[in-house]
């Protein structure tokens, strides 16, 4: 392959940066090589200045098919979050993606990367069982089986989503009435209840029978609380949703940990 490589203890690798001297030394933001008569980008620096949801870095930089050395800087005012669900889970906020073998990716995070919180389960009623809380989402994952180096310098915040609380049971039938169960609370997350806090489950409803039917009151059970960052939601009549860690760490070298809420999976 065409390009500039350095020998690192017997293994040839793409360099992570190239410096040039123009009066003073400075790092090159973009480096091109000529291959087969055509110029292609070998080294690239990208600054993210606006907030994103369900972000894929590989797609953002043009889905490269040749090895690339990438420095990706996330500005301090930027938030990368998740929206929507996939397979019962809140979607991942930031996926590094399918970079070609031999690439190097450096992520300098100065902003916020936040997995979403799961929704709470629905409370039970006379003829309906309570439902389980939904699952939270990861903050950052590599998301590729390809062999490339990925390094994270986190000077901002990365958080995982909390699971939603389980729905509460319906109350016992009293005369001809059944109190409804409470809704489970949402898990922690920007796409959830709050960035760092799960929501309390709601109280069950109470219904009083009319005297002609014998009177009496039936009250449903409360819904479970939503989980904090990376934590499962609380079970009630149905189970709580699963929380997910801030970083699914496989394949990511964490050079600077910064503020990580929800742990590393």
Secondary structure, DSSP 8 states (H G I E B T S, - for coil): --S-EEEETTEEEE-S--EEESSSEEE-SEEEEEETTEEEEEEEEEEE-S-EESEEHHHHTT---S--EEEEEE-TT-EEE--SEETTEE--SEE-----TT-EEEEEE-SEEE-----------SS-------B---SEE----S--EEEEEESSEEE--------------BTTB----------SSTTSSBTTB--------EEE--GGGT--EEE---------TT-----SSS-------SEE-TT-EEEE--EEES-B-
